[in-house]
Amino acid sequence: MNKKIKALVAVGGTGGHVFPGYNLANHLSNSNYNVKLVTDRRGLKFIKDLRDLKVFVLPSSPFIKKNILSIFYSTLLIIYSVFRSIIFLIQQKPNIVFGMGGYASFPICVAAYILKIKFICYENNLVIGRANKILLPFAEKVLVSYNEVEGIQKKYLKKVIEIGNIIKEEIINLSDNFRKPESIKKLNLLILGGSQAAKVFAESLPNIFRKCTNYGISLKIYQHCLPDQNEMLKLFYEKHKIDYEIFNFSYNLIEYFSQTNLAITRSGSSMLAELTNANIPFISVPLPSSADNHQLKNAIFYERKKCSFLIEEKDLNDKLFYLIKEIYENNSKLDEIIKQQRQFSDKKVYENINKVLKDLNDEKN
């Protein structure tokens, strides 16, 4: 029996970094790898209830440039995080490290480079993240979801390998099983987003949905919200006789995907990839404050491929009602999006990852 290869997958920050890392770790653990997940306290909240992998928590910090004091303090925290990561890697002795982007993976990757442990970066947005951009010169390989990623210097392009989106295999395979009706008499709207989106969407969307039902559009709302918004939404939807179901954070969205024919979502790359692979038309509402405006670039990419609609947050009140009305009155718009989505698939993402790792192992030997 072959000895298992030790791998560390460093994740943290937002779900957009955590979930691809978690999916990758599960894939590796089902192969010939002994896998451990490393995250920070922000990342832990997403995976604390998932017990199938061993998780370690290490400190991390973004680089804050508000003033001289914040620069000095955050620099010290980053140095401390790198030092803690060096000790951790010496103890764990991994053969390879995966950095999934974001500042939480940065100290582990720097520590791996110092200790001469190979590390691989993963970038799933359409503009390379700041941490990954700094790590480019030192990474063994940079795996990307799409070749169209902006911000990678030409001299590093030889390290870049397009593999697709690291999403759950169950979601990749959903399009094989879904039957889409030719005519939609009721729009089943799935409202998704992280904590910031949940707050904004719960405050701004219900009145638009009320306007839709007053016009005669038949709706059912499946809405992700924050726990302290449950009662407010419940009272609003019941008062206005809008069919609804609300839920708080859920890692497993497949049960909602199976009941949905249109989604409204933030524009994190993982979520857009999941909806596209599941052949669910969606309306992207990019987070205006996303770093380097990467969510807007993600949304524009899918809109140009005719896989989705795009409305910026500032235009929600003016445009969303009319878009929903247009979709309801002309279902062919959804059919056309589904046809375009079916041209995209991440079915080979794990096969591509296996090939990258095999090639690295062959180079070593």
Helices and strands as residue ranges (DSSP letters): E 5-10, H 15-29, E 33-39, H 41-47, E 54-57, H 68-92, E 96-99, H 106-114, E 118-123, H 130-135, E 141-144, G 154-159, E 160-162, H 169-172, G 174-176, E 187-191, H 195-215, E 219-224, G 227-229, H 230-239, E 243-247, H 254-257, E 262-265, H 269-277, E 282-284, G 291-293, H 294-304, E 309-310, G 313-315, H 316-329, H 332-341, H 349-364
